[in-house]
Amino acid sequence: MPELTPRLGIKKPLGNESVSRAAQNENYDIIDTNAAKKTDLDDHTAATTGIHGATSAATPNAIMQRDANGRAKAAAPAAADDIARKAEVDAVGAVANNALPKAGGTMTGALIADRDVNTNDTRLYQNLASYKDNGSPITGTIKIALPKTWSNTMMVIRIVGYDYSAFAAWELIVSGYNITTPAWLQYSAEVRGNAPFNQVRLAHDGTVNCILLGTTSTAWRYPHIAVVEMQTSYNNVTGWETGWNISCITSETGITNIVTPTLRKAWNSENDGAGSGLDADTVRGYVPVNKAGDTMTGDLLMSGVTRLIRQTNRTSRIVLDGADGGSASWGAHIVVEGNDYGGTGLGGNLTLTPGNGKKARIYDGLASAFYDIWHTGMLRTTNGYLEVLIGGSWRPVGGAVKVQRGQATIPAASNTVNVTVSSIPDLTKAYIIISHTGFGNGIRATLTSATNLELYRNQTSSIDTLVTWQIIEHVN
């Protein structure tokens, strides 16, 4: 019995079998039946449909084949390495088409910055509205209509503009709280640069809130205005990116709830002159004295340790000019007042330093004469007598009075106490004044020597006696 091949079933005779012609022909028939012709291979190669179950539809476990239009379908991707369909590519393209390239581009809508998720958190908008008019000039109020009516929103709005005139560029920052009462609260306005308007108002036009720049008589030349930025907070912070409108109006009929914040001006080099209304006209709120020469209408007060008026030129001077206001008034005068500073002896000092061995003098313009200034360096005391330096010699001052004073206690068990005093050269020219407290019958005082004062009471007591004394000495 012959064996069969596993694939085509061709008979293989055994070694002890004889092979007949019929058996051999049968094997040829088997081969012919199962063998592919060249035309079959050519047809398979040229086939465009149905090969091995291939299809252009999104069919699971089938070979993908392009259709007559060269397309094939796939299921929606689920894994990161799945095939992306046109739908997915279009979605990415839409995002890319709406983005600006890093090299730069032009935005056609508002830019909104909001990193918080709360509806009442702060939100920042940019590139909100713009306006231009090529008329020159146009006259009227620039009205900026906001997208909303009263909304309990706290807002800050930055507006920039250009006017084809001497005003040129300007910038305005306006803020306010549009409470639903309705009213504008806690509002402000500040302008930088020279704007064509000198008034800013917040209002309502019957439909929405609005900002009014200038008045119906304000003149504009080729105005270009843009609302470049807005910050919203507290309530209803979303929805401000669209709905803005800027126009020039010649009538303010129907505009209500108007408030006019003080228009603050930013200080710059062109608006700091006199009459600008800015604090640049003053120094800490006061009109300064011109160093080239000026008139002070009030007192000049100097306080502290080091406050100087210094002469830096031989011809410079300080002139005090004043008329006598009557017998009870002074004319021009210098008053120096002060307390001892820290025990240094520096109080109210008027210092004159003539230099070069010259004397400090005072000039009397009425008498056209100079007078020497007397000072402590020209005075001294000798043995209690006052002397003055005149012409290089010390001379006594006649008719002067020297006074010594003090207190002493006569103890309870004693009648007498002695007090040492400064030397009195001539006892006949001195007299004593005393007073006392405590026990004191027959209290008297006597100069027993040039340097001793004796205090006496005529009897002892159990109580001390406090004696206050003065010695008055006439000096020739």
C-alpha positions as a Markdown table, in Angstrom:
| # | Residue | x | y | z |
|---|---|---|---|---|
| 1 | Met | 0.0 | 0.0 | 0.0 |
| 2 | Pro | 1.8 | 3.2 | -1.1 |
| 3 | Glu | 2.4 | 6.2 | 1.3 |
| 4 | Leu | 0.8 | 9.7 | 0.6 |
| 5 | Thr | 2.6 | 13.0 | 0.8 |
| 6 | Pro | 1.2 | 15.2 | 3.5 |
| 7 | Arg | 0.3 | 18.2 | 1.4 |
| 8 | Leu | -1.0 | 17.0 | -2.0 |
| 9 | Gly | -1.6 | 13.4 | -1.3 |
| 10 | Ile | 0.7 | 12.1 | -4.0 |
| 11 | Lys | 1.2 | 8.3 | -3.8 |
| 12 | Lys | 4.7 | 7.1 | -3.0 |
| 13 | Pro | 5.0 | 3.3 | -3.8 |
| 14 | Leu | 6.8 | 1.1 | -1.3 |
| 15 | Gly | 10.0 | -0.8 | -2.3 |
| 16 | Asn | 8.4 | -4.1 | -2.8 |
| 17 | Glu | 5.5 | -2.7 | -4.9 |
| 18 | Ser | 5.4 | -2.4 | -8.6 |
| 19 | Val | 4.3 | 1.0 | -10.1 |
| 20 | Ser | 1.6 | 1.0 | -12.8 |
| 21 | Arg | 1.1 | 3.6 | -15.4 |
| 22 | Ala | -2.3 | 4.4 | -14.0 |
| 23 | Ala | -0.8 | 5.2 | -10.6 |
| 24 | Gln | 1.7 | 7.5 | -12.1 |
| 25 | Asn | -1.0 | 9.3 | -14.1 |
| 26 | Glu | -3.0 | 9.7 | -11.0 |
| 27 | Asn | -0.1 | 11.5 | -9.3 |
| 28 | Tyr | 0.2 | 13.8 | -12.3 |
| 29 | Asp | -3.5 | 14.7 | -12.0 |
| 30 | Ile | -3.1 | 15.5 | -8.3 |
| 31 | Ile | -0.2 | 17.9 | -9.1 |
| 32 | Asp | -2.0 | 19.5 | -12.0 |
| 33 | Thr | -5.1 | 20.1 | -9.9 |
| 34 | Asn | -3.2 | 21.7 | -7.0 |
| 35 | Ala | -0.5 | 23.6 | -8.9 |
| 36 | Ala | -1.1 | 27.4 | -9.7 |
| 37 | Lys | -0.7 | 28.5 | -13.3 |
| 38 | Lys | 1.3 | 31.7 | -14.2 |
| 39 | Thr | -1.9 | 33.3 | -15.1 |
| 40 | Asp | -3.2 | 32.6 | -11.7 |
| 41 | Leu | -0.2 | 34.4 | -10.2 |
| 42 | Asp | -0.6 | 37.3 | -12.7 |
| 43 | Asp | -4.3 | 37.7 | -11.7 |
| 44 | His | -3.4 | 37.6 | -8.0 |
| 45 | Thr | -0.7 | 40.2 | -8.6 |
| 46 | Ala | -3.1 | 42.5 | -10.5 |
| 47 | Ala | -6.0 | 42.1 | -8.2 |
| 48 | Thr | -7.1 | 45.3 | -6.2 |
| 49 | Thr | -10.0 | 44.0 | -4.1 |
| 50 | Gly | -10.7 | 41.0 | -2.0 |
| 51 | Ile | -7.2 | 39.8 | -1.6 |
| 52 | His | -6.8 | 37.8 | 1.6 |
| 53 | Gly | -10.0 | 39.6 | 2.9 |
| 54 | Ala | -8.4 | 43.0 | 2.6 |
| 55 | Thr | -10.8 | 46.0 | 2.9 |
| 56 | Ser | -10.8 | 49.8 | 3.0 |
| 57 | Ala | -13.4 | 49.8 | 5.9 |
| 58 | Ala | -12.3 | 50.0 | 9.5 |
| 59 | Thr | -12.7 | 46.2 | 10.0 |
| 60 | Pro | -11.1 | 44.4 | 12.9 |
| 61 | Asn | -8.5 | 41.7 | 12.1 |
| 62 | Ala | -8.5 | 42.5 | 8.3 |
| 63 | Ile | -5.8 | 43.7 | 6.0 |
| 64 | Met | -6.1 | 47.4 | 5.3 |
| 65 | Gln | -6.6 | 48.2 | 1.6 |
| 66 | Arg | -7.1 | 51.6 | -0.1 |
| 67 | Asp | -10.3 | 52.2 | -1.9 |
| 68 | Ala | -10.8 | 53.6 | -5.4 |
| 69 | Asn | -10.0 | 57.1 | -4.1 |
| 70 | Gly | -6.8 | 55.9 | -2.4 |
| 71 | Arg | -8.2 | 56.2 | 1.1 |
| 72 | Ala | -8.6 | 53.7 | 4.0 |
| 73 | Lys | -10.4 | 54.0 | 7.3 |
| 74 | Ala | -9.2 | 53.3 | 10.9 |
| 75 | Ala | -11.0 | 53.2 | 14.2 |
| 76 | Ala | -10.6 | 56.2 | 16.6 |
| 77 | Pro | -7.2 | 56.0 | 18.3 |
| 78 | Ala | -7.1 | 54.9 | 22.0 |
| 79 | Ala | -3.5 | 54.2 | 22.8 |
| 80 | Ala | -0.6 | 56.6 | 22.5 |
| 81 | Asp | 0.9 | 54.7 | 19.6 |
| 82 | Asp | -2.4 | 54.2 | 17.6 |
| 83 | Ile | -2.8 | 55.6 | 14.1 |
| 84 | Ala | -4.1 | 59.3 | 14.2 |
| 85 | Arg | -7.0 | 59.9 | 11.8 |
| 86 | Lys | -7.7 | 63.1 | 9.9 |
| 87 | Ala | -10.1 | 64.1 | 12.7 |
| 88 | Glu | -7.3 | 64.1 | 15.3 |
| 89 | Val | -4.9 | 65.9 | 13.0 |
| 90 | Asp | -7.6 | 68.6 | 12.2 |
| 91 | Ala | -8.1 | 69.2 | 15.9 |
| 92 | Val | -4.4 | 69.8 | 16.5 |
| 93 | Gly | -4.3 | 72.0 | 13.4 |
| 94 | Ala | -7.2 | 74.1 | 14.6 |
| 95 | Val | -5.3 | 74.8 | 17.8 |
| 96 | Ala | -2.1 | 75.6 | 15.8 |
| 97 | Asn | -4.0 | 77.9 | 13.4 |
| 98 | Asn | -5.4 | 79.9 | 16.4 |
| 99 | Ala | -1.9 | 80.3 | 18.0 |
| 100 | Leu | 0.7 | 82.9 | 17.3 |
| 101 | Pro | 4.1 | 81.6 | 16.1 |
| 102 | Lys | 7.0 | 82.3 | 18.4 |
| 103 | Ala | 8.5 | 84.5 | 15.7 |
| 104 | Gly | 5.5 | 86.9 | 16.3 |
| 105 | Gly | 2.1 | 87.6 | 14.7 |
| 106 | Thr | -1.1 | 89.6 | 14.9 |
| 107 | Met | -3.9 | 89.1 | 17.5 |
| 108 | Thr | -7.4 | 89.8 | 16.2 |
| 109 | Gly | -9.2 | 89.3 | 19.5 |
| 110 | Ala | -8.9 | 90.0 | 23.2 |
| 111 | Leu | -6.2 | 88.3 | 25.4 |
| 112 | Ile | -7.6 | 86.9 | 28.7 |
| 113 | Ala | -5.4 | 85.9 | 31.6 |
| 114 | Asp | -7.0 | 84.0 | 34.4 |
| 115 | Arg | -5.1 | 81.4 | 36.3 |
| 116 | Asp | -7.7 | 81.1 | 39.0 |
| 117 | Val | -10.9 | 79.0 | 38.7 |
| 118 | Asn | -13.2 | 81.0 | 40.9 |
| 119 | Thr | -15.7 | 83.2 | 39.0 |
| 120 | Asn | -15.0 | 86.1 | 41.3 |
| 121 | Asp | -11.2 | 86.0 | 41.2 |
| 122 | Thr | -9.1 | 88.6 | 39.4 |
| 123 | Arg | -9.0 | 88.4 | 35.6 |
| 124 | Leu | -6.8 | 90.4 | 33.2 |
| 125 | Tyr | -8.0 | 91.3 | 29.7 |
| 126 | Gln | -5.9 | 92.8 | 26.9 |
| 127 | Asn | -6.5 | 94.3 | 23.5 |
| 128 | Leu | -10.1 | 95.1 | 24.0 |
| 129 | Ala | -11.2 | 97.9 | 21.8 |
| 130 | Ser | -9.8 | 100.6 | 19.5 |
| 131 | Tyr | -11.0 | 103.8 | 17.8 |
| 132 | Lys | -9.7 | 106.2 | 15.2 |
| 133 | Asp | -11.1 | 109.2 | 13.4 |
| 134 | Asn | -9.3 | 111.0 | 10.5 |
| 135 | Gly | -11.3 | 114.1 | 11.0 |
| 136 | Ser | -9.3 | 117.2 | 11.9 |
| 137 | Pro | -10.5 | 118.5 | 14.1 |
| 138 | Ile | -13.5 | 116.7 | 15.5 |
| 139 | Thr | -15.3 | 118.1 | 18.6 |
| 140 | Gly | -17.1 | 116.1 | 21.2 |
| 141 | Thr | -16.9 | 113.7 | 24.1 |
| 142 | Ile | -15.1 | 110.4 | 23.5 |
| 143 | Lys | -17.5 | 107.8 | 24.9 |
| 144 | Ile | -16.2 | 104.3 | 25.8 |
| 145 | Ala | -19.1 | 102.0 | 26.3 |
| 146 | Leu | -18.3 | 98.9 | 28.4 |
| 147 | Pro | -19.7 | 95.5 | 27.7 |
| 148 | Lys | -21.9 | 95.4 | 30.8 |
| 149 | Thr | -24.2 | 97.4 | 33.0 |
| 150 | Trp | -24.0 | 97.5 | 36.8 |
| 151 | Ser | -22.3 | 94.3 | 37.9 |
| 152 | Asn | -20.7 | 94.8 | 41.3 |
| 153 | Thr | -17.3 | 94.6 | 39.6 |
| 154 | Met | -14.1 | 96.3 | 40.8 |
| 155 | Met | -12.2 | 97.3 | 37.7 |
| 156 | Val | -9.0 | 99.0 | 36.5 |
| 157 | Ile | -8.8 | 100.1 | 32.9 |
| 158 | Arg | -5.8 | 101.4 | 31.0 |
| 159 | Ile | -6.5 | 103.5 | 27.9 |
| 160 | Val | -3.8 | 104.9 | 25.6 |
| 161 | Gly | -4.2 | 107.5 | 22.8 |
| 162 | Tyr | -2.5 | 109.7 | 20.3 |
| 163 | Asp | -3.6 | 113.1 | 19.1 |
| 164 | Tyr | -2.1 | 114.7 | 16.1 |
| 165 | Ser | -1.4 | 117.9 | 17.9 |
| 166 | Ala | 0.9 | 119.3 | 20.6 |
| 167 | Phe | -0.7 | 116.9 | 23.0 |
| 168 | Ala | 0.6 | 113.9 | 21.1 |
| 169 | Ala | 0.7 | 110.7 | 23.2 |
| 170 | Trp | -1.1 | 110.1 | 26.5 |
| 171 | Glu | -2.1 | 107.3 | 28.8 |
| 172 | Leu | -5.0 | 107.1 | 31.2 |
| 173 | Ile | -5.7 | 104.7 | 34.1 |
| 174 | Val | -9.2 | 104.8 | 35.4 |
| 175 | Ser | -10.8 | 102.7 | 38.1 |
| 176 | Gly | -14.0 | 102.2 | 39.9 |
| 177 | Tyr | -16.6 | 99.9 | 41.5 |
| 178 | Asn | -19.9 | 99.7 | 39.6 |
| 179 | Ile | -22.2 | 98.7 | 42.4 |
| 180 | Thr | -25.8 | 97.6 | 41.5 |
| 181 | Thr | -27.4 | 100.3 | 43.7 |
| 182 | Pro | -26.6 | 101.7 | 41.1 |
| 183 | Ala | -23.6 | 103.9 | 41.6 |
| 184 | Trp | -19.9 | 104.3 | 41.0 |
| 185 | Leu | -17.8 | 104.0 | 44.2 |
| 186 | Gln | -14.1 | 104.3 | 45.0 |
| 187 | Tyr | -13.2 | 105.7 | 41.6 |
| 188 | Ser | -10.0 | 107.4 | 40.4 |
| 189 | Ala | -8.3 | 108.7 | 37.3 |
| 190 | Glu | -4.7 | 109.4 | 36.5 |
| 191 | Val | -3.2 | 110.7 | 33.2 |
| 192 | Arg | 0.3 | 110.5 | 32.0 |
| 193 | Gly | 1.5 | 112.8 | 29.2 |
| 194 | Asn | -0.5 | 115.8 | 27.8 |
| 195 | Ala | -4.0 | 114.7 | 26.9 |
| 196 | Pro | -6.5 | 116.7 | 24.9 |
| 197 | Phe | -9.0 | 116.4 | 27.7 |
| 198 | Asn | -8.9 | 117.7 | 31.3 |
| 199 | Gln | -11.9 | 115.8 | 32.6 |
| 200 | Val | -12.7 | 112.1 | 33.0 |
| 201 | Arg | -16.1 | 110.8 | 34.1 |
| 202 | Leu | -17.7 | 107.5 | 34.9 |
| 203 | Ala | -21.4 | 107.1 | 34.0 |
| 204 | His | -24.2 | 105.0 | 32.5 |
| 205 | Asp | -25.8 | 105.5 | 29.1 |
| 206 | Gly | -29.1 | 103.8 | 29.9 |
| 207 | Thr | -27.8 | 100.4 | 28.7 |
| 208 | Val | -24.3 | 99.9 | 29.9 |
| 209 | Asn | -21.7 | 101.6 | 32.0 |
| 210 | Cys | -19.4 | 104.0 | 30.1 |
| 211 | Ile | -16.3 | 106.2 | 30.4 |
| 212 | Leu | -16.4 | 109.8 | 29.1 |
| 213 | Leu | -13.2 | 111.6 | 28.1 |
| 214 | Gly | -13.5 | 115.4 | 27.9 |
| 215 | Thr | -16.7 | 117.2 | 27.1 |
| 216 | Thr | -18.8 | 118.0 | 24.1 |
| 217 | Ser | -16.5 | 121.0 | 23.4 |
| 218 | Thr | -13.3 | 119.0 | 23.5 |
| 219 | Ala | -11.3 | 119.2 | 20.2 |
| 220 | Trp | -9.5 | 116.2 | 18.8 |
| 221 | Arg | -7.1 | 115.9 | 15.8 |
| 222 | Tyr | -6.9 | 112.5 | 14.2 |
| 223 | Pro | -7.5 | 110.8 | 17.5 |
| 224 | His | -6.4 | 107.2 | 17.9 |
| 225 | Ile | -7.5 | 105.5 | 21.1 |
| 226 | Ala | -7.2 | 102.0 | 22.4 |
| 227 | Val | -8.5 | 100.1 | 25.5 |
| 228 | Val | -5.4 | 98.1 | 26.0 |
| 229 | Glu | -5.9 | 96.4 | 29.3 |
| 230 | Met | -8.6 | 95.8 | 32.0 |
| 231 | Gln | -8.4 | 94.1 | 35.4 |
| 232 | Thr | -11.7 | 92.8 | 36.9 |
| 233 | Ser | -12.2 | 91.5 | 40.4 |
| 234 | Tyr | -14.6 | 90.9 | 43.2 |
| 235 | Asn | -17.7 | 89.9 | 41.2 |
| 236 | Asn | -18.7 | 89.1 | 37.6 |
| 237 | Val | -15.2 | 89.1 | 36.4 |
| 238 | Thr | -15.9 | 87.1 | 33.2 |
| 239 | Gly | -17.4 | 88.2 | 29.9 |
| 240 | Trp | -15.6 | 91.5 | 29.4 |
| 241 | Glu | -13.6 | 90.6 | 26.3 |
| 242 | Thr | -16.3 | 91.6 | 23.8 |
| 243 | Gly | -19.0 | 94.2 | 23.4 |
| 244 | Trp | -16.9 | 97.3 | 23.7 |
| 245 | Asn | -17.7 | 100.4 | 21.7 |
| 246 | Ile | -15.9 | 103.7 | 21.3 |
| 247 | Ser | -17.4 | 106.8 | 19.7 |
| 248 | Cys | -17.4 | 110.6 | 19.6 |
| 249 | Ile | -20.7 | 112.1 | 20.8 |
| 250 | Thr | -21.9 | 115.7 | 20.6 |
| 251 | Ser | -24.8 | 115.3 | 23.0 |
| 252 | Glu | -24.8 | 113.6 | 26.5 |
| 253 | Thr | -28.5 | 113.3 | 26.7 |
| 254 | Gly | -29.6 | 110.2 | 28.5 |
| 255 | Ile | -26.2 | 109.7 | 30.3 |
| 256 | Thr | -26.8 | 109.4 | 34.0 |
| 257 | Asn | -25.1 | 108.4 | 37.3 |
| 258 | Ile | -22.1 | 110.6 | 36.4 |
| 259 | Val | -19.2 | 110.9 | 38.8 |
| 260 | Thr | -16.1 | 113.0 | 38.1 |
| 261 | Pro | -12.9 | 111.7 | 39.8 |
| 262 | Thr | -10.1 | 114.2 | 40.4 |
| 263 | Leu | -7.8 | 113.8 | 37.4 |
| 264 | Arg | -4.3 | 113.2 | 38.8 |
| 265 | Lys | -1.4 | 114.1 | 36.6 |
| 266 | Ala | 1.8 | 112.1 | 36.5 |
| 267 | Trp | 4.8 | 114.4 | 37.0 |
| 268 | Asn | 7.2 | 114.7 | 34.1 |
| 269 | Ser | 9.8 | 117.2 | 32.8 |
| 270 | Glu | 7.2 | 119.1 | 30.8 |
| 271 | Asn | 4.5 | 119.7 | 33.4 |
| 272 | Asp | 6.6 | 120.6 | 36.5 |
| 273 | Gly | 6.6 | 124.4 | 35.8 |
| 274 | Ala | 4.8 | 127.1 | 37.7 |
| 275 | Gly | 1.1 | 126.9 | 37.4 |
| 276 | Ser | 1.0 | 123.2 | 36.6 |
| 277 | Gly | -0.9 | 122.5 | 39.8 |
| 278 | Leu | 1.5 | 119.7 | 40.7 |
| 279 | Asp | 3.7 | 119.6 | 43.8 |
| 280 | Ala | 6.6 | 120.2 | 41.5 |
| 281 | Asp | 5.7 | 123.9 | 42.1 |
| 282 | Thr | 6.6 | 123.5 | 45.8 |
| 283 | Val | 9.0 | 121.7 | 48.1 |
| 284 | Arg | 7.1 | 119.6 | 50.6 |
| 285 | Gly | 4.1 | 121.8 | 50.1 |
| 286 | Tyr | 6.0 | 125.1 | 50.4 |
| 287 | Val | 7.1 | 127.6 | 47.8 |
| 288 | Pro | 10.9 | 127.5 | 47.8 |
| 289 | Val | 13.2 | 130.5 | 48.1 |
| 290 | Asn | 15.1 | 131.2 | 44.9 |
| 291 | Lys | 18.9 | 130.9 | 45.4 |
| 292 | Ala | 19.4 | 133.8 | 43.0 |
| 293 | Gly | 17.6 | 136.1 | 45.4 |
| 294 | Asp | 14.1 | 136.2 | 46.8 |
| 295 | Thr | 11.9 | 137.7 | 49.5 |
| 296 | Met | 10.8 | 135.6 | 52.5 |
| 297 | Thr | 7.4 | 136.6 | 53.9 |
| 298 | Gly | 7.8 | 134.6 | 57.2 |
| 299 | Asp | 10.4 | 133.7 | 59.8 |
| 300 | Leu | 13.5 | 131.5 | 59.0 |
| 301 | Leu | 13.8 | 129.1 | 61.9 |
| 302 | Met | 16.8 | 126.7 | 62.2 |
| 303 | Ser | 16.9 | 124.0 | 64.8 |
| 304 | Gly | 19.2 | 121.1 | 65.6 |
| 305 | Val | 22.9 | 120.6 | 66.2 |
| 306 | Thr | 24.2 | 121.7 | 62.8 |
| 307 | Arg | 22.2 | 124.3 | 61.0 |
| 308 | Leu | 24.4 | 126.9 | 59.2 |
| 309 | Ile | 24.1 | 129.9 | 57.0 |
| 310 | Arg | 27.6 | 130.1 | 55.5 |
| 311 | Gln | 29.2 | 133.0 | 53.6 |
| 312 | Thr | 31.2 | 131.5 | 50.6 |
| 313 | Asn | 32.2 | 134.8 | 48.9 |
| 314 | Arg | 33.9 | 137.8 | 50.4 |
| 315 | Thr | 31.2 | 140.1 | 48.9 |
| 316 | Ser | 28.2 | 138.0 | 49.9 |
| 317 | Arg | 26.2 | 139.1 | 53.0 |
| 318 | Ile | 23.0 | 138.5 | 54.9 |
| 319 | Val | 20.9 | 141.7 | 55.0 |
| 320 | Leu | 18.0 | 142.1 | 57.5 |
| 321 | Asp | 15.9 | 145.0 | 56.5 |
| 322 | Gly | 13.0 | 146.1 | 58.6 |
| 323 | Ala | 11.3 | 149.3 | 59.7 |
| 324 | Asp | 10.6 | 150.3 | 63.3 |
| 325 | Gly | 7.0 | 149.3 | 64.0 |
| 326 | Gly | 6.7 | 151.8 | 66.8 |
| 327 | Ser | 7.9 | 152.1 | 70.3 |
| 328 | Ala | 6.7 | 148.6 | 71.2 |
| 329 | Ser | 8.2 | 147.0 | 68.1 |
| 330 | Trp | 11.6 | 146.1 | 66.7 |
| 331 | Gly | 12.9 | 146.7 | 63.2 |
| 332 | Ala | 15.3 | 144.2 | 61.7 |
| 333 | His | 16.8 | 142.0 | 64.3 |
| 334 | Ile | 18.5 | 138.6 | 65.0 |
| 335 | Val | 17.1 | 136.4 | 67.8 |
| 336 | Val | 19.2 | 133.4 | 68.9 |
| 337 | Glu | 17.4 | 131.0 | 71.1 |
| 338 | Gly | 18.4 | 127.5 | 72.3 |
| 339 | Asn | 19.0 | 125.1 | 75.2 |
| 340 | Asp | 22.2 | 123.4 | 76.2 |
| 341 | Tyr | 22.7 | 120.4 | 73.9 |
| 342 | Gly | 23.8 | 117.3 | 75.7 |
| 343 | Gly | 25.8 | 119.2 | 78.4 |
| 344 | Thr | 28.2 | 120.6 | 75.8 |
| 345 | Gly | 27.3 | 124.2 | 76.5 |
| 346 | Leu | 26.1 | 124.6 | 72.9 |
| 347 | Gly | 22.8 | 126.3 | 72.9 |
| 348 | Gly | 21.6 | 129.4 | 71.1 |
| 349 | Asn | 25.0 | 130.6 | 69.8 |
| 350 | Leu | 25.7 | 133.5 | 67.4 |
| 351 | Thr | 29.3 | 132.9 | 66.1 |
| 352 | Leu | 31.3 | 135.6 | 64.4 |
| 353 | Thr | 34.7 | 134.6 | 63.1 |
| 354 | Pro | 36.4 | 137.7 | 61.6 |
| 355 | Gly | 39.8 | 136.1 | 61.0 |
| 356 | Asn | 43.2 | 137.7 | 60.2 |
| 357 | Gly | 43.4 | 139.2 | 63.7 |
| 358 | Lys | 40.5 | 141.5 | 63.0 |
| 359 | Lys | 37.8 | 142.3 | 65.6 |
| 360 | Ala | 34.2 | 141.3 | 65.4 |
| 361 | Arg | 32.2 | 144.5 | 64.9 |
| 362 | Ile | 28.7 | 145.7 | 64.3 |
| 363 | Tyr | 28.0 | 148.3 | 61.8 |
| 364 | Asp | 25.5 | 151.0 | 62.6 |
| 365 | Gly | 24.2 | 152.1 | 59.2 |
| 366 | Leu | 22.4 | 155.1 | 60.6 |
| 367 | Ala | 25.5 | 156.5 | 62.3 |
| 368 | Ser | 27.8 | 155.1 | 59.5 |
| 369 | Ala | 30.1 | 153.7 | 62.2 |
| 370 | Phe | 31.5 | 150.4 | 63.3 |
| 371 | Tyr | 31.3 | 149.3 | 67.0 |
| 372 | Asp | 33.3 | 146.5 | 68.7 |
| 373 | Ile | 31.4 | 143.6 | 70.1 |
| 374 | Trp | 32.0 | 143.0 | 73.8 |
| 375 | His | 32.3 | 139.3 | 74.8 |
| 376 | Thr | 33.4 | 137.1 | 77.7 |
| 377 | Gly | 37.0 | 137.2 | 76.5 |
| 378 | Met | 37.0 | 140.9 | 77.3 |
| 379 | Leu | 35.7 | 140.5 | 80.9 |
| 380 | Arg | 37.1 | 138.9 | 84.0 |
| 381 | Thr | 36.8 | 139.1 | 87.8 |
| 382 | Thr | 39.6 | 139.7 | 90.2 |
| 383 | Asn | 39.0 | 139.1 | 93.9 |
| 384 | Gly | 35.3 | 139.2 | 93.2 |
| 385 | Tyr | 35.6 | 142.5 | 91.2 |
| 386 | Leu | 34.6 | 142.9 | 87.6 |
| 387 | Glu | 37.3 | 144.1 | 85.2 |
| 388 | Val | 37.2 | 144.9 | 81.5 |
| 389 | Leu | 39.9 | 144.7 | 78.8 |
| 390 | Ile | 40.3 | 148.1 | 77.2 |
| 391 | Gly | 43.2 | 149.0 | 74.9 |
| 392 | Gly | 45.1 | 145.9 | 76.0 |
| 393 | Ser | 44.8 | 146.8 | 79.8 |
| 394 | Trp | 42.4 | 145.3 | 82.4 |
| 395 | Arg | 40.4 | 148.1 | 84.2 |
| 396 | Pro | 38.0 | 147.7 | 87.1 |
| 397 | Val | 34.3 | 148.4 | 86.5 |
| 398 | Gly | 33.0 | 151.0 | 89.0 |
| 399 | Gly | 29.7 | 151.2 | 90.7 |
| 400 | Ala | 29.2 | 147.4 | 90.4 |
| 401 | Val | 27.4 | 145.2 | 93.0 |
| 402 | Lys | 28.6 | 141.8 | 94.0 |
| 403 | Val | 26.2 | 139.4 | 95.6 |
| 404 | Gln | 26.8 | 136.1 | 97.5 |
| 405 | Arg | 23.9 | 134.0 | 98.8 |
| 406 | Gly | 23.2 | 130.7 | 100.4 |
| 407 | Gln | 21.5 | 128.8 | 103.2 |
| 408 | Ala | 22.8 | 127.3 | 106.5 |
| 409 | Thr | 21.2 | 125.5 | 109.4 |
| 410 | Ile | 21.7 | 126.4 | 113.1 |
| 411 | Pro | 21.3 | 122.9 | 114.8 |
| 412 | Ala | 18.8 | 122.4 | 117.6 |
| 413 | Ala | 21.3 | 122.1 | 120.4 |
| 414 | Ser | 23.4 | 125.1 | 119.2 |
| 415 | Asn | 23.2 | 128.9 | 119.0 |
| 416 | Thr | 25.7 | 129.5 | 116.3 |
| 417 | Val | 26.9 | 128.3 | 112.9 |
| 418 | Asn | 29.8 | 129.7 | 110.7 |
| 419 | Val | 29.7 | 129.9 | 107.0 |
| 420 | Thr | 32.7 | 130.4 | 104.7 |
| 421 | Val | 32.2 | 133.0 | 102.0 |
| 422 | Ser | 34.2 | 134.5 | 99.2 |
| 423 | Ser | 36.7 | 137.1 | 100.3 |
| 424 | Ile | 35.3 | 140.6 | 101.0 |
| 425 | Pro | 38.2 | 143.1 | 100.9 |
| 426 | Asp | 36.2 | 145.9 | 102.5 |
| 427 | Leu | 33.6 | 144.9 | 105.1 |
| 428 | Thr | 32.3 | 148.4 | 105.4 |
| 429 | Lys | 31.0 | 148.2 | 101.8 |
| 430 | Ala | 28.9 | 145.0 | 102.4 |
| 431 | Tyr | 25.6 | 144.4 | 104.1 |
| 432 | Ile | 23.7 | 141.2 | 104.9 |
| 433 | Ile | 20.0 | 140.2 | 104.4 |
| 434 | Ile | 18.7 | 137.1 | 106.2 |
| 435 | Ser | 15.4 | 135.2 | 106.6 |
| 436 | His | 14.7 | 132.0 | 108.4 |
| 437 | Thr | 12.3 | 129.1 | 109.1 |
| 438 | Gly | 11.9 | 127.0 | 112.2 |
| 439 | Phe | 12.7 | 128.1 | 115.7 |
| 440 | Gly | 14.2 | 131.6 | 115.6 |
| 441 | Asn | 14.2 | 134.2 | 118.3 |
| 442 | Gly | 16.9 | 136.9 | 118.0 |
| 443 | Ile | 18.4 | 135.7 | 114.7 |
| 444 | Arg | 21.3 | 137.8 | 113.5 |
| 445 | Ala | 24.2 | 137.6 | 111.0 |
| 446 | Thr | 27.7 | 139.1 | 111.3 |
| 447 | Leu | 30.8 | 139.2 | 109.1 |
| 448 | Thr | 33.4 | 138.2 | 111.6 |
| 449 | Ser | 36.1 | 138.3 | 108.9 |
| 450 | Ala | 36.6 | 138.8 | 105.2 |
| 451 | Thr | 35.7 | 135.1 | 104.6 |
| 452 | Asn | 33.4 | 134.2 | 107.5 |
| 453 | Leu | 29.7 | 134.8 | 108.1 |
| 454 | Glu | 28.4 | 134.0 | 111.6 |
| 455 | Leu | 24.7 | 133.1 | 112.0 |
| 456 | Tyr | 23.4 | 133.4 | 115.6 |
| 457 | Arg | 20.2 | 132.9 | 117.6 |
| 458 | Asn | 19.9 | 134.0 | 121.2 |
| 459 | Gln | 18.8 | 130.6 | 122.6 |
| 460 | Thr | 19.0 | 127.0 | 121.9 |
| 461 | Ser | 16.0 | 124.9 | 120.9 |
| 462 | Ser | 14.9 | 121.4 | 120.1 |
| 463 | Ile | 14.2 | 122.5 | 116.6 |
| 464 | Asp | 16.7 | 123.5 | 113.8 |
| 465 | Thr | 16.6 | 126.9 | 112.3 |
| 466 | Leu | 17.2 | 127.2 | 108.5 |
| 467 | Val | 18.7 | 130.6 | 107.6 |
| 468 | Thr | 18.7 | 132.0 | 104.1 |
| 469 | Trp | 21.4 | 134.7 | 103.6 |
| 470 | Gln | 22.6 | 137.2 | 101.1 |
| 471 | Ile | 25.8 | 139.4 | 101.2 |
| 472 | Ile | 25.6 | 142.5 | 99.0 |
| 473 | Glu | 28.9 | 144.1 | 98.3 |
| 474 | His | 29.4 | 147.5 | 96.6 |
| 475 | Val | 32.5 | 147.5 | 94.4 |
| 476 | Asn | 34.1 | 150.9 | 93.5 |
